[in-house]
Each structure stands twice: as structure tokens, then as C-alpha cells.
Amino acid sequence: MVIKPNFGKWLAVDTLDSLNKYILITMEEPWKIIENRITNKPTYLEFNYDMSLDSLEKFYNSFEPFITDDYAIVGMGGGTACDSAKFLAWKFKEEFNFNLELYLMPSIISVDAFLCSAIAVRIDNKVKYIGESNPKDIIIDFDLIREAPEFLNRAGVSDTISITSALGDWLIAKDEIDEKFDQSVFNRAKSIANNLVDSRNEIRDVTEKGIQALVDGFYKEVLLCEGWGNARPEEGSEHFLAYCLESITHDHYIHGNLIGMNILISLYLQEEYAQFSSDDIMQFLDDIKLNFTPKHQGISYTHLKSALAQVKNYVVDENLLYSLYNLPTLIMDNEKIQDIIKFVKTF
């Protein structure tokens, strides 16, 4: 269930001070910002950076003997903190039927984890979605978020602006395998992307209006996808290439920066199916100062070439949604890969 976030100045402080017993799962950076501002300290303060399922199970087991049904769970930070909190709330519901109040407080708007019901975990170094969370409240604290580095907040745009390439993949799937299609859902997704493009200056400057635009984009996108039944309107080849690259390097990248680069590659390869111009979206990413080039991300062209060479097999092996990388007419030979690399070097 997607709930609409609440916005305010230092709203995280007010919320934490209103709780009784609570577990706070956070990160060092937001905790340093919030620690001296709250009078009601957490009963348990935890930092978690490992989203592997085995690690999360151990994390849960460390709490299991001590937690009663009158606790609240708070996730404050990025996607890892929010998903860790979601996992704990879900496990206590599954194991003890505890309906622990769950509060999610993103300290950066870098991914949409704080809005998604499913919990993103890693199994064998691959992202999988399990469980379901139902937060009591989602807090968007303007002051807390603006304390984070601006480049991390700007990166949040990519998990919604990925609509621009995902829609081309949807049309490919419609034509190639007669996949279920809905023009109204398609149009709504396109409108969400256009609204973000129109808010580029506010997003670049991470103003309150910019934060609101990013969160509203996330909210509408998540609501749309959960209503549709899967992530088809916003996730496609741009994410699949990212997963493939991560499976090769086992490195962790700033998600939004990597997706931004891959959106441009997808739009370039989609040709007549592309619903947005790669030039226009590149200009948008430049305008908001997104660090999407391989150099900015520490991605070698050797690794990028390997991912491009393997991605067609990867999407089949992982049974991912049909996209341009399933097209029989897309031959990822050395000549094609060199052509893509030449395009990437124009960024």
C-alpha cells in the first residue's frame, strides 16, 4: 500500500520526540544531524549497511528476544536504512503477528525505497524484492534532506526519469510479444516524466519545491506501478544493464548516476521506439548536474563493454521483463558495442 508522505521543516525531530519506545535504524550522517535536536532518544540505535538476506536475518535475530508489540521502528537515511526498517517490521509481523508502527524518514531523496511496499534485499549479489511493509507515516523533512550532499539528492531523479526509456521498452514488448498494454497508464507515466523535466531548476538547486517535485514523482510512479501490478511503466533496459554491470564488478554505485547513464544508452538503442530524445534527456541530466558519466562513477570502459556484451544473455537468464535487449535484431557484436561506447564518450 502506497501512502502519501507528509512534508515539513524538522518534521523528523517532532515525530521522533512524539514516540514511546522505538528502534532507530539509520546511518552515521543523518544521526549526527538529528542526535542533538531530539530529546527522546531511541531505545535501540542501529546502523546497517548490509542488505544481503542472510545479514538481515541475523539483524532481525539480534532484536527478536527483546522487542514487544509496543515498539515503533524508524528507518532514517537512504534506501538501506529504510529497507532495513521495513524488513524488521515485516519479520515481526510474520513471526509474532506484531503490528509495529513503522516510520520512514529519508534523509536523501536518492531512491524510491521509502515509498515501495516491497523490500529490496540482495541474494547472491542480486537485488530481489520480498515481503510487504505498511508504514504508519512517511516523513519528508526538508531541513534534514537539505543537509545531505546535493549530488545525492539530484541522483534521486533517475528512478523516476527512467520512465523515459522504460516506455520505449514497453512498446517493444507490445509489438514483439504482444505484452499487455494500457494507453492511459502509458500516458500517465509520460506525464510524470515531463513534470520532472519541467522542474529541472528546482531539482538542481534542491529547493523545497525541488524536493517536493522529486518526492511527488516517486509517489506517482510507485502508485502507478503498484496499480499496474509491476514496474513496467518505469523500469526496463536502463535498470537491466545496471544489474548486469553490478553482477560483473560487484561494485556498488550511486544508483541514480548509473541509471542516468543507462537511460541515455537505452534511448540511443531504441531508435524509433524511443519516446524521448536522448539529446533532450542528456540536456536535462546536464542541467540538474547529475554525475552520470563513466568517469564520474569510476566505471571503466572495459567493464562497460563487458556488460554490453553480456546483457542480452543476462536478461534471459534472469527472466527480466522483455526489453530492447531481447530484440533479435539487436546484435551486440564488437562493432555495435564500439558504436555505443562512441556515443557514451559524447556525454
CORKALIN-V457306 format. One line per field, one symbol per residue. phi: phi as a letter, one per 40 degrees, with the letter a starting at -180 (. if undefined). Layout:
BEGIN
phi=???
END
This chain:
BEGIN
phi=.cbccbbicfcccdcccccccacbbabdccccccdccbcccccbbbbbbbbccccccccccccdcbcbcbcbbbbbiccccccccccdcccccccbfcbccbbbbccabbacdcbcccbcbbbfgbcbbbgabbccabbbcdccccccdccccccccccbccddccccccccccccbfcdabcccdccccccccccdcbdcccdcfcdcccccccccddcccdccccchacdcbbadccccccccccccfcbbcdccccddcdcccccccfccccbcccccccdccccgccbcdcccgcccccccccccbccccccccfcdcadcccccccccdcccccccdccccc
END
